[in-house]
Amino acid sequence: MNKKWAAKRLTINLTSSEAQKLELYCSTTGRPATDVIRELIRSLSTLEEKGLQA
């Protein structure tokens, strides 16, 4: 495995409708689920990015 991506492995549980939606999106866009999930995580804003303190 590429060391760049070996930092953390994550297992998630999805409902059947969530899994179906992800599979449909991936087949429509031709993108792997891993890339889609990474992009979604990167798009999350944090309190720090909003200039707020926790």
N, C-alpha and C positions, 0 to 999 in steps of 0.2 A: 504494500500500500504506500502511496506517496506520503512522505512525512508531512507535507504541507497540510494534508487533510486528516492526519492521524491524531489531532489534538483532542477530539471528543467524538465519541460515537453515541448516537441518540436513538432510542426506540420510542415510537409514539403509538398510541392506540387510537384508532379512528373508528367512528361508526361506519356502518356499511354505506350510508349515503355520503359521508365525507370521503371515504375511499373511492367511491364511484365518481364523485365530482373531481377529485384529484386525477384519477385515471383518465377521465374524459378530457380534462384540461390538457394533460400531458400528451394524449394522443392527437388532440386538435392542434397543439402548438409544436409538437415534435420535440418537446423538451423533457428531460428526465425529471422525475419527482424530486430528486435531491436538489437539483438546481432551482426548481420552483420554490421549495421550502426554504432554501438558503436566501433567496431573494426576498421572500416574505419576512423572514427574520431580520434581514438587514433594513427593511423598510419600517420596522417598529421604532417609534421614537422613545427615548428614555427621558426621565426627569432631568438629567444633566443636560441633554440636548435642548430641552425646553427652557433652560436657565433656572430651573427649580432645584431646591435641595430636598433630599429625602428626609 
